[in-house]
Amino acid sequence: MRRVLAGLWAMLPLALLLLTLPRAARPGSGVDGPLLQTALTATVLAALAAAGVALLSRVVPAAWGRWGLAASAAVGWGGYAVALVGTAAPGLRWTVVAVVALLAGWAGHRLHGRRVRPRAELLERVPERARVQALRGRAVAPVEEWATDVSSGTLRAQGLGLLGVFVVTAAVVLLMGEGAVLALGVLVFGLAAGGLALAWSRVRVVVDADGLLIGSRVLPVRLLRVPAEDVLGVEVKDLDPMAWGGIGLRPLPDRTSYVVDGGPGLVVWRADGRRLAVQVTEGDGTARAGARALSRAAGQRVGELTGS
């Protein structure tokens, strides 16, 4: 039902644009004809994509559907905004369009929501040997902190490449006289994308009583936190890049992986139905120590939540 609502939200701009099209296309309205045609085309394509994603719920994975409808909403509402502010100055016009598109995409993403399966159903998918067992009484002991450092040359190269490309693009935009606002937008987007890649290029993975934390060693930010109560299972596996989406950071519909070059790593089964795989470059022994620490932390948290 929520996917259908998100689909309707993404298709609404087309209906609104068709209602305002006669007035906008009227001679003397001041709206640029080719620009209006582009806006109409983008809105129609976004509506068709949204309808397809919403109707093919059994074919399109939920995670892909959520992002697909968010993107469709962003494009559709952005096209509608182009038609409304077509007479504005180029710098102001594209700023308004960008803000409307981002807000509409965010709204569509939130409206779709995420379907979380019952915990018992998710536990059935976790290998029995990897499942977290509740720990109480004498089994409860302080969890010794475990940590390891992981670096990815691929992400470092990607981050530096993105920064270089967007800085050059912003400079070209300025030289062509397209406006400082557009150049600033390009630069901000490039800094965000490149900074994110660089932040993931060198990380520290820590396991303690509260769960698993991945923090950047390049920027002072936390990148990912998995609370102990959200861990359903932990195992050590040999992470083949071909099976986990490739080298580097790979967010996929049902899993997220951080693989440097392939080798032993932690695979964490989470309560939201996703898996997290992180390669441990220090070897199999270090990976197994981290898995034991996280399994103990999660078991104690389960024991606290289910015990009397």
C-alpha positions in Angstrom: 0.0 0.0 0.0 2.8 2.4 0.9 4.5 1.7 -2.4 1.3 2.6 -4.3 1.1 5.9 -2.3 4.7 6.7 -3.2 3.9 5.9 -6.8 0.9 8.3 -6.8 3.1 11.0 -5.2 5.6 10.6 -8.1 2.8 10.7 -10.7 1.0 13.7 -9.2 3.3 16.3 -11.0 2.1 15.1 -14.4 -1.5 15.7 -13.5 -0.7 19.2 -12.1 1.4 20.0 -15.2 -1.4 19.0 -17.6 -3.8 21.2 -15.7 -1.5 24.2 -15.9 -0.1 23.5 -19.4 -2.8 25.5 -21.4 -2.1 28.6 -19.4 1.7 28.2 -19.5 1.7 27.5 -23.3 -0.5 30.5 -24.0 1.3 33.2 -26.1 2.6 36.0 -24.0 2.9 33.9 -20.9 6.7 34.3 -21.0 7.4 30.6 -20.6 10.1 29.3 -22.9 8.5 26.7 -25.3 11.4 24.3 -25.6 11.9 24.4 -21.8 8.2 23.7 -21.3 8.5 20.7 -23.7 11.5 19.4 -21.8 9.7 19.7 -18.5 6.7 17.8 -19.9 8.8 15.0 -21.3 10.7 14.6 -18.0 7.4 14.6 -16.0 5.8 12.0 -18.3 8.9 9.7 -18.2 9.0 10.0 -14.4 5.3 9.1 -14.1 5.7 6.1 -16.4 8.7 4.9 -14.3 6.8 5.4 -11.1 3.8 3.5 -12.4 6.0 0.6 -13.5 7.8 0.4 -10.1 4.6 0.6 -8.1 2.8 -2.0 -10.1 5.6 -4.5 -10.4 6.1 -5.0 -6.7 6.7 -8.7 -7.0 9.5 -8.2 -9.5 11.3 -5.0 -8.3 13.0 -5.5 -4.9 11.6 -3.3 -2.1 14.9 -1.4 -1.6 15.2 -0.7 -5.3 11.5 0.3 -5.5 12.0 2.8 -2.7 14.9 4.5 -4.4 13.3 4.2 -7.8 10.1 5.9 -6.7 12.1 8.6 -4.8 14.1 9.3 -8.0 10.9 9.4 -10.1 9.3 11.9 -7.6 12.4 14.0 -7.8 12.4 14.1 -11.6 8.6 14.6 -11.8 8.4 17.4 -9.3 11.6 19.0 -10.7 10.0 19.0 -14.2 6.8 20.6 -12.7 9.0 23.3 -11.0 10.7 24.1 -14.3 7.3 24.9 -15.8 6.4 27.1 -12.9 9.6 29.1 -12.7 10.4 29.1 -16.4 10.4 32.9 -16.5 12.9 33.4 -13.6 16.6 34.1 -14.0 18.6 30.9 -14.8 20.5 30.9 -11.5 17.3 31.3 -9.4 15.4 28.9 -11.7 17.7 26.0 -11.3 18.2 26.6 -7.6 14.4 26.4 -7.1 14.2 23.3 -9.3 17.0 21.5 -7.4 15.4 22.3 -4.0 12.0 21.1 -5.1 13.4 17.9 -6.6 15.4 17.1 -3.5 12.5 17.7 -1.1 10.1 15.7 -3.4 12.5 12.8 -3.6 13.0 12.8 0.2 9.2 12.9 0.7 8.7 9.9 -1.7 11.5 8.0 0.0 9.8 8.5 3.4 6.3 7.8 2.1 7.4 4.5 0.7 9.0 3.4 4.0 10.7 0.1 4.6 8.9 -3.2 5.2 10.6 -5.0 8.1 9.9 -8.7 8.3 9.1 -10.3 11.7 12.2 -11.2 13.7 11.4 -14.9 13.7 11.1 -15.0 9.9 14.5 -13.2 9.6 16.1 -15.7 12.0 15.2 -18.6 9.7 17.4 -17.1 7.0 20.4 -17.0 9.3 22.6 -20.1 9.3 22.1 -22.0 12.5 25.8 -21.9 13.5 25.9 -18.1 13.0 22.7 -17.2 15.0 23.1 -15.1 18.1 22.2 -17.0 21.3 20.8 -15.2 24.4 23.3 -15.0 27.2 22.2 -14.6 30.8 23.6 -15.3 34.3 27.1 -16.6 34.4 27.5 -16.3 30.7 27.4 -12.6 31.0 30.9 -11.1 31.1 32.4 -7.8 30.0 32.8 -7.7 26.2 36.4 -7.0 25.3 36.7 -4.3 22.7 37.9 -5.5 19.3 39.1 -3.2 16.5 40.8 -3.4 13.1 41.8 -0.9 10.5 40.9 -1.4 6.8 42.0 0.7 3.8 40.7 0.8 0.2 42.9 2.2 -2.5 40.0 2.0 -4.9 37.8 4.3 -2.9 40.7 6.7 -2.4 41.2 6.9 -6.1 37.5 7.3 -6.7 37.3 10.1 -4.1 40.2 12.1 -5.5 38.9 11.6 -9.0 35.4 12.9 -8.2 36.9 15.9 -6.4 39.0 16.7 -9.5 36.2 16.2 -12.0 33.7 18.4 -10.1 36.3 21.2 -9.4 37.1 21.4 -13.1 33.4 21.3 -14.0 32.6 24.1 -11.6 35.5 26.2 -13.1 34.2 25.5 -16.6 30.7 26.6 -15.6 32.1 29.9 -14.2 34.2 30.5 -17.3 31.1 29.9 -19.6 29.2 32.5 -17.6 26.4 30.1 -16.5 26.3 31.7 -13.0 28.0 31.4 -9.7 25.0 29.7 -8.2 25.2 26.8 -10.6 29.0 26.5 -10.2 28.6 26.5 -6.4 25.9 23.7 -6.7 28.3 21.6 -8.8 31.1 22.2 -6.4 29.1 21.3 -3.3 27.8 18.1 -4.9 31.3 17.1 -5.9 32.7 17.8 -2.5 30.0 15.7 -0.9 30.5 12.7 -3.3 34.3 12.9 -3.2 34.3 13.4 0.5 32.1 10.4 1.1 34.4 8.2 -1.0 37.5 9.5 0.8 35.8 9.0 4.2 35.3 5.3 3.4 38.8 4.9 1.9 40.4 4.4 5.4 38.2 3.1 8.2 38.4 1.7 11.7 36.0 -1.1 12.6 35.3 -1.4 16.3 33.2 -4.0 18.3 32.2 -3.3 21.9 29.3 -4.0 24.2 27.0 -1.6 22.2 27.6 -3.3 18.8 29.7 -2.6 15.7 30.9 0.8 14.7 32.7 1.9 11.5 34.4 5.2 11.7 36.5 7.1 9.2 40.2 7.6 9.7 40.2 10.4 7.1 37.3 12.5 8.4 36.1 12.7 12.0 32.7 11.1 11.2 30.9 7.9 12.1 30.0 6.1 8.9 27.9 3.1 10.1 26.6 1.9 13.4 25.0 -1.6 14.0 23.5 -1.7 17.6 24.0 -5.0 19.4 20.2 -5.6 19.6 20.0 -5.4 15.8 22.4 -8.3 15.2 20.7 -11.6 14.5 23.8 -13.5 13.5 27.6 -13.2 12.9 29.8 -15.4 10.8 33.3 -15.3 9.1 33.3 -15.9 5.4 35.7 -15.6 2.5 34.4 -12.5 0.7 34.6 -12.9 -3.0 34.3 -9.5 -4.7 32.3 -11.0 -7.5 29.7 -12.3 -5.1 29.4 -9.1 -3.1 29.1 -6.5 -5.9 32.8 -5.7 -6.5 35.7 -4.0 -4.8 35.1 -1.0 -2.5 31.8 0.0 -0.9 28.8 -1.7 -2.5 25.3 -0.9 -1.2 22.9 -3.5 -2.8 19.1 -4.1 -2.2 19.7 -6.8 0.5 23.2 -6.2 1.6 26.1 -3.7 2.0 29.7 -4.8 1.5 33.1 -3.2 2.1 35.6 -5.4 0.3 39.2 -4.3 -0.3 40.6 -7.2 -2.5 38.8 -10.3 -1.3 39.5 -12.4 1.7 38.1 -13.2 5.2 35.6 -10.8 6.7 32.7 -10.4 9.0 29.2 -11.0 7.7 26.5 -9.5 10.0 22.8 -10.5 9.7 20.8 -7.5 10.8 17.2 -7.1 12.1 16.2 -5.0 9.2 16.7 -8.0 6.8 20.0 -6.8 5.4 23.5 -8.1 5.7 26.7 -6.2 6.3 30.0 -7.7 5.0 33.3 -6.1 6.0 36.7 -7.5 5.0 39.3 -7.9 7.7 42.7 -7.5 6.1 44.5 -8.7 9.2 43.5 -12.3 8.5 41.1 -15.0 9.4 42.1 -15.2 13.1 41.5 -11.5 13.6 38.1 -11.8 11.8 37.0 -14.7 14.0 38.0 -12.7 17.2 35.8 -9.9 16.0 32.9 -12.3 15.2 33.1 -13.8 18.7 33.1 -10.3 20.3 30.1 -9.1 18.3 28.2 -12.4 18.9 28.8 -12.1 22.6 27.7 -8.5 22.7 24.5 -9.2 20.8 23.8 -12.3 22.9 24.0 -10.3 26.1 21.8 -7.6 24.7 19.2 -10.2 23.7 19.4 -11.8 27.1 18.7 -8.4 28.7 15.7 -7.7 26.5 14.1 -11.2 26.8 15.1 -12.0 30.4 12.9 -11.3 33.4 
